[in-house]
Amino acid sequence: AVRSGTKVKGPALEKASNLKVIGRAGIGVDNIDVAGATQRGIVVMNAPGGNTVTTGEHAISMMVALARRIPQATASMREGKWEKKKFMGVEIAGKTLGIIGLGQIGRIVAPRALGLQMKVIGADPYVTKDAAGALGVELVELDELLSRADFITLHVPRMDETRNLINRETLSRMKPGVRIINCARGEVVNLDDLYEAIESGHVAGAALDVYPQEPPDASLAILKHPNVILTPHLGASTGEAQTRVAEMIARQMSD
């Protein structure tokens, strides 16, 4: 049973002659050679539902912190400053949240945003209008979401179709002053293009929990931008979620 830090590949697999099951206590199985394990008759399993609430809550937390510039204000206060005018924020009530990906986590985010009195629109080619409507979400095409949303939160898996989904071209189709939250996968956002859009003022800010390379190169310009807030892939990091995925994977392995 492993978390994301343990690599079950190459020699680790070749020498594990008695191995029957690899259980990933979490969602992503990038750290496991699934094809190699399957060839050897080893079952690979994960616990995809165990940390959805925690990750959804983190996305909401990042959105609110981004809107009110809470991390920047905290850093300023710690330097002994009192900069009320510098950290003017925006309300989220009445704003439009665009959710790209209405899977398990997107469906957690939607009702919480509605509870904050936001209007919620969503884009997902695998979800019907009726299913979205049952969540209180207006289902739209991606182009429409990009042009209408004040905040955009990403909840898509890492796939060929989602790699660099947020790039110079899609950023240009967003409304001026948009704010972007990524608690999904780092490869979904082109960080260089996002940095350019923030520098130009077209994008008001971004909140990032995931990065194409983790940990990211500390010299990346976007990591130092004052309108960007950052966390080190904390989406699933609560005690409750860790207990839940551990129990889920233990039960699955036992079964």
C-alpha positions in Angstrom: 0.0 0.0 0.0 1.5 3.3 -1.1 1.0 7.0 -1.4 2.2 9.2 -4.2 5.9 9.4 -3.0 6.6 5.6 -3.5 7.6 4.6 -7.0 6.6 1.0 -7.9 8.4 0.7 -11.1 11.4 -1.1 -12.7 13.5 -3.1 -10.2 10.9 -2.7 -7.5 8.5 -4.7 -9.6 11.0 -7.1 -11.1 12.2 -8.3 -7.6 8.7 -8.6 -6.1 8.1 -12.2 -7.0 5.3 -12.7 -4.4 3.5 -9.4 -5.0 -0.3 -9.7 -5.6 -1.7 -6.3 -5.1 -0.5 -2.6 -5.3 -2.9 -0.3 -3.5 -2.6 3.4 -4.0 -4.1 5.3 -1.1 -5.4 8.1 -3.2 -6.4 8.7 -6.8 -3.4 9.1 -9.1 -1.4 6.0 -10.1 1.4 7.8 -12.0 3.9 6.4 -9.5 3.0 2.8 -10.5 3.9 0.9 -13.6 0.4 -0.2 -14.2 1.2 -2.0 -17.5 4.2 -3.8 -16.0 2.2 -4.8 -13.0 -0.6 -6.1 -15.1 1.8 -8.2 -17.2 3.0 -9.9 -14.0 -0.6 -10.6 -12.9 -0.4 -7.9 -10.1 -3.7 -6.1 -9.4 -3.4 -2.3 -9.2 -6.1 -0.5 -7.3 -6.7 3.1 -6.0 -9.2 4.9 -3.7 -10.6 7.6 -5.9 -13.5 8.7 -3.7 -11.7 9.1 -0.4 -10.4 12.6 -0.8 -12.9 14.3 -3.0 -14.5 16.5 -0.3 -11.1 17.6 1.0 -9.9 18.5 -2.5 -13.1 20.3 -3.3 -12.9 22.3 -0.1 -9.3 23.2 -0.9 -10.4 24.6 -4.3 -13.1 26.8 -2.5 -10.5 27.9 0.1 -8.1 28.9 -2.7 -10.8 30.8 -4.5 -11.7 32.8 -1.4 -8.1 33.5 -0.5 -7.4 34.6 -4.0 -10.4 36.9 -4.1 -9.4 38.6 -0.8 -5.6 38.3 -1.2 -5.3 36.7 2.2 -1.8 35.1 1.8 -0.3 38.4 0.6 -1.9 40.4 3.4 -0.6 37.8 5.9 2.9 38.2 4.6 2.6 42.0 4.7 1.4 41.9 8.3 4.3 39.6 9.3 6.7 42.3 8.0 5.1 44.8 10.4 3.1 46.6 7.7 -0.5 47.8 7.7 -1.4 48.0 3.9 -5.2 48.2 3.8 -5.4 49.9 0.4 -2.9 47.7 -1.2 -4.9 44.5 -0.7 -8.3 45.6 -2.0 -10.3 42.4 -2.9 -13.4 41.4 -4.8 -16.6 39.8 -3.6 -17.5 36.3 -4.8 -21.3 36.6 -4.2 -23.0 37.3 -7.5 -19.9 36.3 -9.5 -19.9 33.4 -12.1 -17.8 30.4 -11.3 -16.9 28.2 -14.2 -16.1 24.6 -13.3 -14.2 22.8 -16.0 -14.8 19.1 -15.3 -17.9 18.0 -13.4 -16.6 14.7 -12.1 -16.4 13.7 -8.4 -14.6 16.8 -7.3 -16.3 19.3 -9.6 -19.6 18.0 -8.1 -18.3 18.8 -4.6 -17.3 22.3 -5.6 -20.6 23.3 -7.3 -23.0 23.2 -4.3 -20.5 24.9 -2.1 -20.1 27.7 -4.6 -23.9 28.0 -4.8 -24.0 28.3 -1.1 -21.7 31.3 -1.4 -24.3 32.8 -3.7 -22.3 32.4 -6.9 -23.8 31.5 -10.3 -22.2 28.2 -11.4 -21.6 27.1 -15.0 -19.8 24.0 -16.0 -18.2 22.4 -19.0 -17.8 18.6 -19.4 -18.3 16.6 -22.5 -19.3 13.5 -20.5 -22.1 15.1 -18.5 -25.7 15.7 -19.6 -27.6 18.9 -19.1 -30.0 17.1 -16.8 -27.2 15.8 -14.6 -25.6 19.3 -14.4 -29.0 20.8 -13.8 -29.6 18.5 -10.8 -26.5 20.1 -9.3 -27.8 23.6 -9.9 -25.2 24.0 -12.6 -25.8 25.5 -16.1 -24.0 23.2 -18.6 -22.2 25.2 -21.4 -19.6 24.6 -24.0 -16.0 25.4 -23.0 -15.8 28.5 -25.2 -18.9 30.0 -23.5 -17.5 29.1 -20.0 -14.2 30.8 -20.8 -16.0 34.0 -22.0 -18.5 34.2 -19.1 -16.7 33.1 -15.9 -15.3 35.5 -13.3 -13.5 32.6 -11.6 -12.5 29.4 -13.3 -11.6 26.2 -11.4 -10.2 23.1 -13.0 -11.2 19.6 -12.1 -10.1 17.4 -15.0 -7.9 14.4 -15.1 -4.5 14.3 -16.7 -5.2 13.2 -20.3 -3.9 14.0 -23.8 -7.0 16.2 -24.3 -6.5 18.2 -21.1 -2.7 18.7 -21.3 -2.0 22.5 -21.7 -5.8 23.1 -21.8 -5.1 26.5 -20.3 -2.8 28.1 -22.8 -2.2 31.4 -24.5 -5.1 30.8 -26.9 -7.7 29.7 -24.3 -6.5 32.5 -21.9 -7.2 35.1 -24.6 -10.8 33.9 -24.8 -11.4 34.5 -21.0 -13.0 37.8 -19.8 -10.6 40.4 -18.5 -10.0 40.2 -14.8 -10.7 36.4 -14.6 -9.1 34.5 -11.7 -8.0 30.9 -12.2 -7.8 28.0 -9.6 -6.0 24.8 -10.4 -6.3 21.9 -7.8 -6.4 19.3 -10.6 -3.2 18.3 -12.4 -0.2 20.6 -13.1 0.0 19.6 -16.8 -3.4 21.2 -17.5 -2.0 24.7 -17.2 0.8 26.1 -19.3 2.6 28.2 -16.6 4.5 30.4 -19.0 1.4 31.4 -20.8 -0.5 32.0 -17.5 2.4 34.2 -16.3 2.2 36.3 -19.5 -1.6 36.7 -19.1 -1.2 37.8 -15.4 1.6 40.2 -16.3 -0.4 41.8 -19.0 -3.3 42.3 -16.5 -5.8 40.2 -18.6 -5.9 37.6 -15.8 -6.2 39.2 -12.3 -4.7 36.3 -10.4 -4.2 32.6 -10.0 -4.2 30.0 -7.2 -2.1 26.9 -7.9 -1.9 23.7 -5.9 -0.4 21.5 -8.6 2.5 21.9 -11.0 3.8 20.2 -14.2 6.9 19.2 -12.2 6.6 18.7 -8.4 8.2 20.3 -6.6 8.5 23.1 -9.2 11.7 24.8 -10.2 12.0 27.6 -7.5 13.2 30.0 -10.2 9.9 30.0 -12.1 8.7 33.6 -12.5 5.1 32.7 -11.8 6.0 31.5 -8.3 7.2 35.0 -7.4 4.3 36.9 -8.9 2.4 39.0 -6.3 -1.0 38.0 -7.8 -0.4 34.3 -7.5 -1.0 32.2 -4.4 0.5 28.8 -4.0 0.2 25.6 -2.0 2.4 22.4 -2.3 -0.2 20.0 -3.6 -2.3 20.0 -0.5 -5.6 19.2 -2.1 -6.0 15.8 -0.4 -4.0 16.7 2.7 -6.4 16.6 5.7 -6.4 14.0 8.5 -9.9 12.9 7.6 -9.0 12.3 3.9 -5.8 10.4 4.8 -7.7 8.1 7.2 -10.5 7.6 4.7 -8.2 6.6 1.7 -6.1 4.3 4.0 -9.2 2.5 5.2 -10.6 2.2 1.7 -7.4 0.8 0.2 -6.9 -1.6 3.2 -10.4 -3.0 2.8 -10.0 -3.3 -1.0 -6.7 -5.2 -0.6 -8.3 -7.5 2.0 -11.3 -8.2 -0.2 
